[in-house]
Amino acid sequence: GASVVLTRPDHPSGTDRVAEVAARQGYSDADIVVNLQGDEPLMESDHVAAAVREVRKGSEVGTCATPILDPALLSDPGTVKVVRRSDGTALYFSRAAIPHRRDGAMDRAFLQTVPALRHLGLYAYRRDALLRWVALPPSPLEEIERLEQLRALEAGMTLGVAVVEHAEAGVDTLDDARRTEQRMRELGLGS
């Protein structure tokens, strides 16, 4: 029953795909546009609402993160990490372990005391911010880390990061897909 729009196949990112739709005449009155990525099939509705709230509070883009408590996730380059400013906006996103403890182990006990956060594949944008983002050329940090949100940060855009207590992991590998299928069956979402 949902409205579906087929986008061009040459987009380098989900942000570009969503922007193509947002730029169309039938969507020009949208104030906030949400990009819920397909590799996050178990994203919760309250996470979407939290990202939208970040935009309504004044950020150009809203997103979510959840605490990292497993040291293996902190060092995994497939897990995108984010650190925030004191006002809750993003300071930096990385595939590296951030924050990094210079002295001592980044063990489970330490991770319960620091703001190590896993970024979730979800964005809410003010429509004008989305269109500005995709008009920017790829940035040096974006190309190094392979993280599109660094383009917006390098351009001075504000990304509000809501911290949610828990989030299911996304799907990046075949093992992730199997784990997610099992979890969906447990939740009564699969066949």
Phi, psi and chi 1 to 4 in degrees:
 res  aa     phi    psi   chi1   chi2   chi3   chi4
   1 GLY       -   -4.8      -      -      -      -
   2 ALA   -81.8  152.1      -      -      -      -
   3 SER   -78.6  132.9  176.1      -      -      -
   4 VAL  -124.0  140.3  177.3      -      -      -
   5 VAL  -126.9  127.1  176.2      -      -      -
   6 LEU   -85.9  126.6 -176.0   62.7      -      -
   7 THR  -103.3  169.9   58.3      -      -      -
   8 ARG   -61.1  150.5  -64.9 -171.3  -26.1 -101.9
   9 PRO   -83.1   -4.9   29.2  -34.4      -      -
  10 ASP   -97.1   11.2   62.4  -23.2      -      -
  11 HIS   -71.5  136.1  -70.1  -58.3      -      -
  12 PRO   -79.1  -13.9   25.4  -31.6      -      -
  13 SER  -153.9  165.9   71.6      -      -      -
  14 GLY   -63.3  -34.5      -      -      -      -
  15 THR   -60.6  -41.9  -62.9      -      -      -
  16 ASP   -66.1  -38.5  -66.8  -73.4      -      -
  17 ARG   -63.8  -46.4  -99.1 -174.9  -64.0  -72.0
  18 VAL   -64.2  -38.5  170.2      -      -      -
  19 ALA   -65.2  -36.1      -      -      -      -
  20 GLU   -57.8  -43.9  178.4 -169.9  -29.5      -
  21 VAL   -69.6  -44.8  175.8      -      -      -
  22 ALA   -61.7  -27.4      -      -      -      -
  23 ALA   -79.7  -13.1      -      -      -      -
  24 ARG   -72.2  151.0  -67.5 -178.8 -178.6 -173.4
  25 GLN   -55.7  -41.4 -176.8  144.6    2.6      -
  26 GLY   -66.6   -9.8      -      -      -      -
  27 TYR  -119.3    9.0  -60.8   91.0      -      -
  28 SER   -68.8  -15.6   60.9      -      -      -
  29 ASP   -92.7    2.6   61.8  -16.6      -      -
  30 ALA   -72.7  126.6      -      -      -      -
  31 ASP   -82.6  -40.1  -65.3  -34.3      -      -
  32 ILE  -126.3  134.6  -62.9  174.7      -      -
  33 VAL  -117.9  133.1  176.4      -      -      -
  34 VAL  -110.3  134.6  174.5      -      -      -
  35 ASN  -113.0  100.3  178.0   -0.5      -      -
  36 LEU  -100.9  111.4 -179.4   57.5      -      -
  37 GLN   -80.1  143.9  -60.9  180.0   18.7      -
  38 GLY   -63.8  -22.6      -      -      -      -
  39 ASP   -84.8   10.9   60.5   -4.4      -      -
  40 GLU  -125.3   61.4  -62.4  -84.0   -2.7      -
  41 PRO   -68.7  -14.8   26.2  -34.5      -      -
  42 LEU  -106.9   21.4  -62.7  174.8      -      -
  43 MET   -61.4  137.6 -172.7   68.6   64.2      -
  44 GLU   -91.9  150.5  -62.2  177.1   27.3      -
  45 SER   -62.5  -31.2   60.0      -      -      -
  46 ASP   -70.5  -23.5   62.2  -32.4      -      -
  47 HIS   -70.9  -41.8  -60.9  164.1      -      -
  48 VAL   -60.7  -45.6  175.7      -      -      -
  49 ALA   -61.4  -37.8      -      -      -      -
  50 ALA   -66.0  -40.4      -      -      -      -
  51 ALA   -64.8  -42.2      -      -      -      -
  52 VAL   -63.3  -40.2  169.2      -      -      -
  53 ARG   -59.0  -36.5  -89.4 -166.0  -55.0  -82.7
  54 GLU   -60.6  -38.4  -68.8  -61.9  -42.9      -
  55 VAL   -69.7  -43.4  174.7      -      -      -
  56 ARG   -64.6  -26.4  -71.5 -167.9  173.0  135.2
  57 LYS   -78.7  -11.0  -71.4 -176.8  -16.0 -170.6
  58 GLY   128.5  -10.5      -      -      -      -
  59 SER   -73.1  151.0  -69.8      -      -      -
  60 GLU   -73.0  -31.9  -66.6  169.0  -76.3      -
  61 VAL  -135.1  141.7  179.1      -      -      -
  62 GLY  -119.2  145.9      -      -      -      -
  63 THR  -150.3 -177.5 -169.1      -      -      -
  64 CYS  -134.2  158.6  -65.7      -      -      -
  65 ALA  -146.6  160.4      -      -      -      -
  66 THR  -132.5  149.1 -169.3      -      -      -
  67 PRO   -59.9  141.7  -24.7   34.6      -      -
  68 ILE   -95.2  122.0  -64.1  173.8      -      -
  69 LEU  -115.3   -9.8  -60.9  176.8      -      -
  70 ASP  -101.4  116.1 -179.8   -8.2      -      -
  71 PRO   -56.6  -30.0  -23.1   32.1      -      -
  72 ALA   -63.9  -36.1      -      -      -      -
  73 LEU   -67.6  -35.0  -73.3  178.7      -      -
  74 LEU   -63.7  -34.9 -166.9   61.4      -      -
  75 SER   -94.2   -2.5   60.7      -      -      -
  76 ASP   -81.4  118.1  175.1   10.0      -      -
  77 PRO   -67.3  -15.2   19.4  -26.0      -      -
  78 GLY   -77.8  -12.9      -      -      -      -
  79 THR   -98.7  117.4  -59.5      -      -      -
  80 VAL   -83.6  128.2  177.2      -      -      -
  81 LYS  -105.5  155.0  -79.4   69.9   72.2  176.1
  82 VAL  -138.6  142.5   59.1      -      -      -
  83 VAL  -117.5  146.1  -70.4      -      -      -
  84 ARG  -114.7  154.4  -58.4 -177.6  -38.3  154.5
  85 ARG   -74.6  171.9  -67.2 -180.0  179.8   91.3
  86 SER   -64.3  -21.4   59.2      -      -      -
  87 ASP   -87.8    2.6   67.0   -2.8      -      -
  88 GLY    90.2   -0.1      -      -      -      -
  89 THR   -87.4  156.6   58.8      -      -      -
  90 ALA   -67.6  134.3      -      -      -      -
  91 LEU   -96.0  -42.9 -179.7   61.2      -      -
  92 TYR  -164.7  149.2 -165.6   70.3      -      -
  93 PHE  -116.3  143.7  -66.3   85.9      -      -
  94 SER  -155.4  157.7 -176.4      -      -      -
  95 ARG   -88.1  -13.2  -64.9 -176.9  179.9  -78.0
  96 ALA   -84.0  167.8      -      -      -      -
  97 ALA   -72.3  108.2      -      -      -      -
  98 ILE  -132.5  137.8   57.3  171.1      -      -
  99 PRO   -67.0  158.4   26.6  -32.2      -      -
 100 HIS  -110.7  128.3  178.4   76.3      -      -
 101 ARG   -85.0  114.4 -172.3  177.5 -170.9 -170.4
 102 ARG   -66.2  -43.6 -171.0 -172.7   87.6  164.7
 103 ASP  -115.2  114.6  -59.9  -39.8      -      -
 104 GLY   106.5  166.6      -      -      -      -
 105 ALA   -81.5  148.6      -      -      -      -
 106 MET   -93.6   65.4  -63.7  -71.6  -80.7      -
 107 ASP   -89.8  177.1   57.9   12.6      -      -
 108 ARG   -56.7  -43.0 -174.4  171.9  -68.4  -85.5
 109 ALA   -61.6  -42.6      -      -      -      -
 110 PHE   -66.5  -40.2 -179.3   74.8      -      -
 111 LEU   -65.6  -18.3  -71.5  174.0      -      -
 112 GLN   -78.4   -8.6  -69.5  177.3  -23.2      -
 113 THR  -113.4   -9.8   66.3      -      -      -
 114 VAL  -113.5  158.4  -58.8      -      -      -
 115 PRO   -86.4   56.4   31.8  -34.7      -      -
 116 ALA   -78.9  122.0      -      -      -      -
 117 LEU  -126.9  136.7  -61.4  170.0      -      -
 118 ARG   -94.2  124.6  174.2  175.2   62.0   97.0
 119 HIS   -75.7  139.4  179.7 -120.9      -      -
 120 LEU  -100.4  148.0  -53.3 -178.5      -      -
 121 GLY   -78.3   72.2      -      -      -      -
 122 LEU  -152.6  132.6  162.8   69.0      -      -
 123 TYR  -136.7  143.6  -63.7   98.3      -      -
 124 ALA  -121.4  133.4      -      -      -      -
 125 TYR  -125.7  144.9  -40.3   81.7      -      -
 126 ARG   -66.7  136.9  -80.4 -164.0  -12.7 -124.1
 127 ARG   -54.7  -44.2 -176.0  176.0  176.9  -81.8
 128 ASP   -65.9  -33.7   61.9  -35.2      -      -
 129 ALA   -68.4  -39.6      -      -      -      -
 130 LEU   -60.1  -47.4  169.5   61.3      -      -
 131 LEU   -67.6  -32.6  -61.4  177.7      -      -
 132 ARG   -69.0  -43.0 -175.6  164.8   55.3  111.0
 133 TRP   -54.5  -51.3  176.4  -24.7      -      -
 134 VAL   -73.1  -16.1  -61.8      -      -      -
 135 ALA   -80.7  -15.5      -      -      -      -
 136 LEU   -75.1  146.5  -64.3  166.7      -      -
 137 PRO   -74.0  155.0   26.6  -33.1      -      -
 138 PRO   -53.9  140.8  -25.3   34.4      -      -
 139 SER   -97.3  160.8   71.4      -      -      -
 140 PRO   -57.9  -45.4  -26.5   35.4      -      -
 141 LEU   -67.7  -36.8  -69.0  174.3      -      -
 142 GLU   -58.0  -44.5  171.9 -172.6   10.0      -
 143 GLU   -69.9  -34.8  -68.6 -178.5  -22.2      -
 144 ILE   -68.7  -50.0  -69.0  167.6      -      -
 145 GLU   -85.1  -17.7  -65.6 -101.8   16.4      -
 146 ARG    61.7   45.4  -52.9  -56.9  -59.8  160.7
 147 LEU  -130.2  110.9  -64.0  172.8      -      -
 148 GLU   -63.2  -28.2   64.4  177.4  -42.5      -
 149 GLN   -66.7  -19.2   59.3  -89.0   47.7      -
 150 LEU   -68.6  -26.2  -67.5  175.3      -      -
 151 ARG   -60.6  -46.0 -179.7 -172.1  -38.9  178.8
 152 ALA   -65.5  -43.1      -      -      -      -
 153 LEU   -62.8  -45.3  -84.4 -176.8      -      -
 154 GLU   -62.8  -27.4  -77.1 -171.5   84.9      -
 155 ALA   -83.4   -0.2      -      -      -      -
 156 GLY    88.1   10.8      -      -      -      -
 157 MET   -75.6  150.9  -64.9  175.8   73.0      -
 158 THR   -96.7  128.0   56.2      -      -      -
 159 LEU  -116.9  106.5  -78.7   78.4      -      -
 160 GLY   -76.7  133.5      -      -      -      -
 161 VAL  -116.8  107.5 -178.6      -      -      -
 162 ALA   -81.9  135.0      -      -      -      -
 163 VAL   -97.1  121.9  176.5      -      -      -
 164 VAL  -108.1  149.4  -62.4      -      -      -
 165 GLU   -63.1  -43.5 -173.5  175.4  -37.8      -
 166 HIS  -147.7  148.7  171.9   75.8      -      -
 167 ALA  -150.3  141.1      -      -      -      -
 168 GLU   -66.4  151.6  -60.7  -75.9  -14.4      -
 169 ALA   -71.8  153.1      -      -      -      -
 170 GLY   -81.6 -177.5      -      -      -      -
 171 VAL  -113.9  110.5  178.7      -      -      -
 172 ASP  -124.2  -17.1  -63.8  -50.0      -      -
 173 THR  -134.1  170.1   66.2      -      -      -
 174 LEU   -62.4  -38.9 -174.7   55.5      -      -
 175 ASP   -62.9  -38.9  -75.4  -19.1      -      -
 176 ASP   -61.6  -41.4  -66.6  -17.8      -      -
 177 ALA   -63.0  -42.9      -      -      -      -
 178 ARG   -63.6  -44.5  -70.7 -179.4 -175.4  124.8
 179 ARG   -62.1  -42.2  175.8 -166.4   32.2   78.4
 180 THR   -67.7  -40.3  -59.9      -      -      -
 181 GLU   -60.4  -42.5  -74.2  173.7   -8.0      -
 182 GLN   -63.0  -44.0  175.9   60.4   34.8      -
 183 ARG   -63.9  -38.8 -176.0   67.5  178.5  131.2
 184 MET   -64.5  -39.2  -70.6  174.9   81.3      -
 185 ARG   -63.2  -42.6  -78.9 -169.4  -69.3  -81.8
 186 GLU   -59.7  -36.0  -68.8  168.2    4.6      -
 187 LEU   -85.6   -1.0  -64.4  169.4      -      -
 188 GLY    75.6   23.5      -      -      -      -
 189 LEU  -100.2  -13.6  -58.9  172.8      -      -
 190 GLY  -112.6  172.5      -      -      -      -
 191 SER   -93.9      -   53.7      -      -      -
